[in-house]
Structures are given as structure tokens and as C-alpha cells.
Amino acid sequence: MALDQESFELLKTSLDRFIQERLVPAEDIVEDRDEVPGDIVDDMRELGLFGLSIPEEYGGIGLSMSQECEVAYALGRTALAFRSVVGTNIGIGSQGILMDGTEEQKSTYLPAIASGELIVSFALTEPDAGSDAASIRTRAVRDGDDYLLSGTKRFITNAPRAGAFTLMARTGESGARGITAFFVPANLPGLSLGKADKKMGQRGTKTCDVNLDEVRVPAANIIGGVPGKGFKTAMKVLDRGRLHISALACGMASRIQSESIAYAQQRKQFGKRIGDFQLVQAMLADSQAELLAAWSLVQASARRYDDKPAGVSDPEVSMQASCTKMYATEMVGRVADRGVQIHGGAGYINEYKVERFYRDVRLLRLYEGTTQIQQLVIGKHLMRTE
Ligand code: COS
């Protein structure tokens, strides 16, 4: 699946213009109000951003992973809150249905997800189950043609905006094999949201708890129709999401570089532009080399992802996705740190963009699997194969 090159170039041109003319000028509003303005969300719908990864037959744009990474890179060049609005529909919210859903589930839900009429979130993490995803405790107990779901999901991105959740719950034995993925409409009785999380950064992104108290979900809403497959669905979804986040990290690193270069060209000390000093150039050079390395890795891993059969897991590709996420997100952390350093005292002041980007990128090393989880995935794979 891929969009033809000519249409993709047109999409990229409109998107780049949208980012420069609409999103970048609204960054301060998002920071101040902790909210992405509704008219911008409407424009995102119009541009088709909610349906980027969904095949054309279900109303989306049908980008390949390589193309999606280019779009994520472009969206990474502005406040990350904008990407977050569409991020779960493009990725972790929709992909479970797309990869493992029945044909009926795909044709029922994907068109509304692609248009942005329905926002979907991914609910895996719980208060006592984060990195150890196989230990989730949210229970789904069979009751006639339904299941009754009870438990708490934590830090759920876009939950306050969501009309439905791809939600993992336990239908059977302990461990990975007892987990089932459900598609859960947000308006079911017994489902409620916790208070909005106050976060270190990424203002404008919305996360909160999702509480389930005997929520009656039809068995027909089991993704793929067969219980016990939810952990693998979640892992496949995350493999893909990790590449998307890696591209986003590269985009943000490139924005921080642009801000830092502009500052180094304009700020004078000791009678010269600070960028004329070699110690400042060294920081810019290290960041540039690491950014290029990370972006090359993202492109190579995305190509490899596109080359495998859709929806099928390949341990080598999963390992590469983890290498890519680990490297790209750690890279942007270093680039952001240097960006603040190049700005000196100004880098600590909120008025300068690098201060908030420094806080914003910290999340990239945590969600969709911490750096340490990526190391475990890589290490485990190597010990199996070498
Ligand atoms: N694709 C498909 N199947 C996968 C897979 C993948 N990428 N990774 C693992 N599996 C399968 C395994 O093959 C195994 O299947 P079998 O039972 O048939 O053998 C099963 O899933 C269990 O795998 P494993 O034993 O490796 O699971 P672990 O409990 O050891 O957990 C980690 C593996 C730690 C990698 C997993 O829990 C994880 O990714 N945690 C982080 C979760 C995360 O990213 N959270 C962020 C929330 S979303 S913002």
C-alpha cells in the first residue's frame, strides 16, 4: 500500500504550507491555552490527516510506512500537540482494527476513523502495568453475547477526545495469551474518564485515566473475533508506532536545529556571532550528524517495514523498529539539550521555543515503549538469532 508519488508530493506540499502558515503561528496559543484550537482540528480533518495510514478503500489516503514517516517528520517540525490530535487515528488507535480486525469491523469503523469523525485511542497501560504489558489486570468476563469489562487504563492519549478505544483486557489465563483486544465505544454505560493529567510538556495533548465499571461490550467487538490474540495485536501496533515516533523525533530535532542555528547567527557575544565560535559549531555539528544518522535509520527501517507482508509480524523488523526508536528518541533528547545550551540563559525562558521543545521531547523516550524496553526487545532478539 502506498500513495502514488505525484499525489504524495502534492500532499506534502499542502501539508508543509499548512504547517508553516497555520500550525507554527499557533504554537504559542497551544502553549498558553493547553488546547489545540477547534478550527485547526477542522482543517486537519479537511486535509485528510486523520486517515493518512488507512487504505483508500476505507476512505483514507493509504500512505506506506515510508510515506507516513515523511509526514511525521514534517509534523515533528512544529509543536507536538498538533500531531497528537491525529496520531492515535493514524497509528495506535486504528491499526489494531486494520491489521487484525474482521472485514466487517474494518468497513464499519475505518471510514469514520479516516475522516476524523471518530477519534480512537489505544488503551493498554494500567496503574500497575506499563512496561510489563502482559501483566494487565483489566478483566473481561463473558456474559451471554457480551463481555463485562472492569479496570483502569492510565495515561491514555486522546481519551478526552475519543469516541472509541482499542482496549486490551484479560479474558483468560495470566500472561500474554490471556489478553484480548476489544473495540470499545466511549459512550457505553460504566465507562468514565479521570481528570486530565498535568504533564511536564506537550501542552495541548490530552491524556487521562479511563475507568471501566462492568462496561457491557458485545463479543462482536473483539478485534478479529477471536479472544486471546490481543497482546500480539498490541505488539504489532506498537512496532509500527515506534517507527512513526522515530520520524517525529527526527522532525523535532530538525526544528530545534533550525531554532538553534538562527539564534547562533543572530546572537552576538565578544563582538562576534556566537555561531562563529567553534565550540558552538561543534554542538551544531554533533546534532546535525546525529539527526542525519537517525533519519537514515528511520528511512531504512520504514522501507524494510513496507517490504514485509502487511499485518504480519517479522521479528527482525520489530527489532529494527526498536533500534530506530531507541536511537532517534535518545538523539532528539541530546539535540534538545544542546539547543538549550546554545541559547544560553534564553534557552531556559519559555518565550524561546527550545525551552518547551526540551520538555516536549522528553516524552518520546517514554511512550510506546521506554528506551529500556527497546533495549530488551533488541537484546532478546539477538540472543535468539546470533
Ligand atoms: N509482534 C508480534 N508478536 C509479538 C511481538 C511483536 N512485535 N512481540 C512479542 N510477540 C509475541 C511473542 O512472540 C509471544 O508469542 P507466543 O506466546 O506465541 O510465544 C508473545 O507475544 C509474548 O511475547 P514475550 O514473551 O516477548 O512478551 P513479554 O511479556 O516478555 O513482553 C515486551 C515483551 C517487554 C517487549 C512488551 O511487554 C512490551 O513491548 N512492553 C512495552 C509496552 C509499551 O510499549 N507500552 C507503551 C504503551 S502504549 S503508549
Residues whose N, C-alpha, C, O or C-beta is under 5 A from the ligand:
A	BS01	COS	L124 T125 G130 S131 D132 A133 A134 A176 K232 M235 K236 L238 D239 S313 S318 Y367 E368 G369 I373 V377
